Amino acid sequence: MPTRQVVIDHLTIGVSDLETSRRFYAQALEPLGFGEIGAWSDANREIAFGLEQVNDFAISDRYEAGGQLHIAFAADTREQVDAFHEAALAAGGRDNGAPGLRPEYSADYYGAFVLDPDGHNVEAVCHS
């Protein structure tokens, strides 16, 4: 299991169409090494994604899709950030910032941004 420090134990966002969002996140997160883990409950109204045994991100139709959220997924390399952006666009995401350095955040901040099917701002970021 990967070693990491976390600030948030888990995050679930509301989506308007569980299946559409499942396909989007499965494809967009694959370049980061995150996979679909499955439902958190027997009701199958949510789907978790993450590293093996680390399912700290989920989508759910239990929560109303509402105001825009910003989610930044950690990437190990700039190549993963590039691949995330490409995969997310191929999955139906809308470009919200092409891969590149963001010196306004920090000298080594390399990120890419897309909007998911519900308009959430989804990012992959590498700090090297």
C-alpha positions in Angstrom: 0.0 0.0 0.0 1.3 3.5 -0.8 2.6 5.7 2.0 1.2 9.2 2.0 0.0 11.9 4.3 -3.6 13.0 3.9 -5.6 16.0 5.1 -9.0 14.6 4.1 -10.0 11.1 4.9 -12.4 10.8 2.0 -14.4 13.0 -0.4 -17.7 12.2 -2.1 -19.2 14.5 -4.7 -22.7 14.6 -5.9 -23.3 13.8 -9.6 -26.4 14.0 -11.7 -25.8 10.8 -13.7 -23.9 8.1 -11.8 -23.1 6.0 -14.9 -21.9 8.9 -17.0 -19.7 10.2 -14.2 -18.4 6.6 -13.5 -17.2 6.3 -17.1 -15.6 9.8 -17.0 -13.7 9.3 -13.8 -12.7 5.7 -14.7 -11.1 7.0 -17.9 -9.7 10.3 -16.6 -8.1 8.8 -13.4 -6.5 5.8 -15.0 -3.3 7.6 -16.1 -2.8 8.5 -12.4 -2.9 4.9 -11.4 -6.4 5.3 -9.7 -8.9 2.6 -10.5 -12.6 2.0 -9.8 -12.9 0.2 -6.5 -16.7 -0.2 -6.3 -19.6 0.8 -4.2 -19.3 1.8 -0.6 -22.7 0.4 0.3 -25.1 -2.3 -0.8 -27.4 0.4 -2.2 -24.9 0.9 -5.1 -25.5 4.6 -5.2 -21.9 5.6 -5.1 -18.7 4.5 -6.7 -15.3 4.8 -5.1 -12.0 5.4 -6.9 -8.4 5.3 -5.7 -5.3 3.2 -5.3 -5.6 -0.4 -4.1 -7.1 -0.3 -0.6 -7.2 3.5 -0.6 -10.7 4.5 -1.7 -10.8 8.1 -0.5 -12.7 9.6 -3.5 -16.2 8.7 -4.6 -19.1 9.9 -6.7 -22.7 9.5 -5.6 -26.2 10.2 -6.8 -27.3 10.5 -3.2 -26.0 14.0 -3.1 -27.4 16.7 -5.3 -25.0 17.9 -8.0 -24.8 21.5 -7.2 -22.2 24.2 -6.8 -18.9 23.7 -8.6 -16.1 21.9 -6.7 -12.4 21.9 -7.2 -10.6 18.5 -6.8 -6.9 18.1 -7.3 -5.6 14.6 -7.7 -1.9 13.9 -7.0 0.3 12.8 -9.9 3.8 11.5 -9.6 5.1 12.8 -12.9 4.3 15.6 -15.4 3.7 12.8 -17.9 0.9 11.5 -15.7 -0.6 15.1 -15.6 -0.5 15.2 -19.5 -2.0 11.8 -19.8 -4.8 12.7 -17.3 -5.7 15.7 -19.3 -5.8 13.8 -22.5 -7.8 10.9 -21.0 -10.3 13.3 -19.3 -10.9 15.1 -22.6 -11.4 11.8 -24.4 -13.9 10.8 -21.7 -16.0 13.9 -22.4 -14.5 16.4 -20.1 -14.1 20.0 -21.1 -10.7 21.7 -21.1 -10.3 24.2 -18.2 -6.5 24.6 -18.4 -4.0 22.7 -20.5 -1.1 20.9 -18.8 1.7 23.3 -17.8 3.6 25.1 -15.1 1.6 27.3 -12.8 4.3 29.5 -11.2 1.6 31.6 -9.6 1.0 28.6 -7.2 4.6 27.6 -6.8 7.8 27.2 -8.8 7.4 23.5 -9.6 3.5 23.3 -9.7 2.6 21.5 -12.9 -1.1 21.0 -13.4 -4.0 20.4 -15.8 -7.6 21.2 -15.4 -10.9 19.8 -16.9 -14.5 20.2 -16.1 -16.3 16.9 -15.4 -19.9 16.1 -16.7 -21.4 18.2 -13.8 -19.0 21.1 -14.2 -16.7 20.3 -11.3 -13.2 21.5 -11.8 -10.9 18.4 -11.8 -7.2 18.8 -11.7 -4.1 16.6 -11.8 -1.0 18.1 -10.2 2.6 17.2 -9.9 5.0 19.2 -7.6 8.3 18.5 -9.4 
